[in-house]
Amino acid sequence: MHENRCIGIVGCGNMGFALAHRLSLYGFTVLMGSRCPDKYNDLEFEIVSTVECIHRSPMIFVALHPEYYIDSLISHLEHDPSLFEGEILIDLSNKPSDKSHLNDISNAERLQTAIPNAFVVKAFNTISSFAMQSTTAGESSNVFVASDHSIAKDKVITLAREMNFDAFNAGSIRVARHLETDIKSLFPQWRIPIIVTFVVLIVWLAYTLYMNYIRIRTTSWNQLFLHMVNEI
Ligand SMILES: NC(=O)c1ccc[n+]([C@@H]2O[C@H](COP(=O)([O-])OP(=O)(O)OC[C@H]3O[C@@H](n4cnc5c(N)ncnc54)[C@H](OP(=O)(O)O)[C@@H]3O)[C@@H](O)[C@H]2O)c1
């Protein structure tokens, strides 16, 4: 069991609320941080300003898109350089663009460089907000945890297991480069079988077209498509 079961979540979007539901289901107290806490009324979670959320929670999920990191997190360092001292920041983000390459620096590494006094841990980015909310979803429940800070990493692994996920130590923060891009590739090993299937299909269609219609001209051109579909 955690000594302190209060977990912070910065960002009240899809993933933020999905996390909040999951955490509260497993007995954690959730504190959410938002740019505009007043716009959320009558909700089951306490929602405060981003800075208050960071102050009050030792472990914080960063449920923001990486392009908002500067505005919503890093900019607060100007007024309070020790704001993130000793805090565990769990980076959930994925690469925003399909053009990203494996050797590009990851969002998690950028966050760690920008906030060196925090312990940045990459995790949960492979879990969708749907799977986060549903304990019966058929999706993968594997959580890969990467960080350069072993104590923080162990705490996040323990947290993920308490949230009923299968958590694995993925290695150093550099592994985030893979974790953030892997999610973007849909069935990467399927590429060659899909190409081969389409080539075979096209050859077979061309052969059928030639044998049944071009060579012996059994049908008129305006009924060609209909006959082909029936044949198939
Ligand atoms: N959705 C998923 O299934 C999923 C799965 C895995 C990982 N993730 C990752 O989780 C992170 C959040 O994703 P999401 O789907 O929850 O995104 P989202 O629904 O768009 O929510 C993002 C939140 O960011 C906050 N924010 C802070 N600064 C902002 C700004 N300048 N403009 C707009 N919003 C700003 C907003 O909350 P406030 O208004 O309260 O400040 C907003 O609700 C992303 O990094 C994403 O890659 C998402």
The ligand as a MOL file (V3000), in Angstrom:
LIG
                    3D

  0  0  0     0  0            999 V3000
M  V30 BEGIN CTAB
M  V30 COUNTS 48 52 0 0 0
M  V30 BEGIN ATOM
M  V30 1 N -6.3850 9.9100 -25.0800 0
M  V30 2 C -5.7160 8.7640 -25.0960 0
M  V30 3 O -6.2760 7.6690 -25.3580 0
M  V30 4 C -4.2280 8.7540 -24.7620 0
M  V30 5 C -3.5560 7.5120 -24.6690 0
M  V30 6 C -2.2110 7.4930 -24.3240 0
M  V30 7 C -1.5520 8.6840 -24.1030 0
M  V30 8 N -2.2060 9.8800 -24.2150 0 CHG=1
M  V30 9 C -1.4600 11.1130 -23.9820 0
M  V30 10 O -2.0680 11.8330 -22.9200 0
M  V30 11 C -1.8910 13.2240 -23.1440 0
M  V30 12 C -3.2460 13.9190 -23.0520 0
M  V30 13 O -4.0930 13.3990 -24.0630 0
M  V30 14 P -5.6760 13.6730 -24.0490 0
M  V30 15 O -6.2720 12.7520 -25.0250 0
M  V30 16 O -6.1740 13.6540 -22.6380 0 CHG=-1
M  V30 17 O -5.7300 15.1690 -24.6000 0
M  V30 18 P -6.9130 16.2230 -24.4480 0
M  V30 19 O -8.2080 15.5330 -24.2240 0
M  V30 20 O -6.7880 17.1690 -25.5900 0
M  V30 21 O -6.5530 17.0000 -23.1020 0
M  V30 22 C -5.3920 17.7490 -22.9600 0
M  V30 23 C -5.5740 18.7150 -21.7950 0
M  V30 24 O -4.4300 19.5540 -21.7880 0
M  V30 25 C -4.7660 20.7310 -21.0470 0
M  V30 26 N -4.0600 21.8890 -21.6380 0
M  V30 27 C -3.0190 22.5050 -21.0600 0
M  V30 28 N -2.5790 23.5140 -21.8170 0
M  V30 29 C -3.3770 23.5580 -22.9040 0
M  V30 30 C -3.4410 24.4100 -24.0310 0
M  V30 31 N -2.5680 25.4260 -24.2020 0
M  V30 32 N -4.4030 24.1710 -24.9520 0
M  V30 33 C -5.2780 23.1480 -24.8050 0
M  V30 34 N -5.2580 22.3140 -23.7350 0
M  V30 35 C -4.3060 22.5130 -22.7940 0
M  V30 36 C -6.2850 20.8560 -21.0910 0
M  V30 37 O -6.7450 20.7030 -19.7510 0
M  V30 38 P -7.1230 21.9870 -18.8660 0
M  V30 39 O -8.0520 22.8160 -19.7010 0
M  V30 40 O -7.7770 21.3970 -17.6910 0
M  V30 41 O -5.8650 22.7010 -18.5340 0
M  V30 42 C -6.7360 19.6790 -21.9350 0
M  V30 43 O -7.9320 19.1460 -21.4750 0
M  V30 44 C -1.2230 13.3770 -24.5200 0
M  V30 45 O 0.1460 13.5920 -24.3660 0
M  V30 46 C -1.4850 12.0460 -25.1870 0
M  V30 47 O -0.4510 11.6910 -26.1090 0
M  V30 48 C -3.5340 9.9440 -24.5340 0
M  V30 END ATOM
M  V30 BEGIN BOND
M  V30 1 1 1 2
M  V30 2 2 2 3
M  V30 3 1 2 4
M  V30 4 1 4 5
M  V30 5 2 4 48
M  V30 6 2 5 6
M  V30 7 1 6 7
M  V30 8 2 7 8
M  V30 9 1 8 9
M  V30 10 1 8 48
M  V30 11 1 9 10
M  V30 12 1 9 46
M  V30 13 1 10 11
M  V30 14 1 11 12
M  V30 15 1 11 44
M  V30 16 1 12 13
M  V30 17 1 13 14
M  V30 18 2 14 15
M  V30 19 1 14 16
M  V30 20 1 14 17
M  V30 21 1 17 18
M  V30 22 2 18 19
M  V30 23 1 18 20
M  V30 24 1 18 21
M  V30 25 1 21 22
M  V30 26 1 22 23
M  V30 27 1 23 24
M  V30 28 1 23 42
M  V30 29 1 24 25
M  V30 30 1 25 26
M  V30 31 1 25 36
M  V30 32 1 26 27
M  V30 33 1 26 35
M  V30 34 2 27 28
M  V30 35 1 28 29
M  V30 36 1 29 30
M  V30 37 2 29 35
M  V30 38 1 30 31
M  V30 39 2 30 32
M  V30 40 1 32 33
M  V30 41 2 33 34
M  V30 42 1 34 35
M  V30 43 1 36 37
M  V30 44 1 36 42
M  V30 45 1 37 38
M  V30 46 2 38 39
M  V30 47 1 38 40
M  V30 48 1 38 41
M  V30 49 1 42 43
M  V30 50 1 44 45
M  V30 51 1 44 46
M  V30 52 1 46 47
M  V30 END BOND
M  V30 END CTAB
M  END
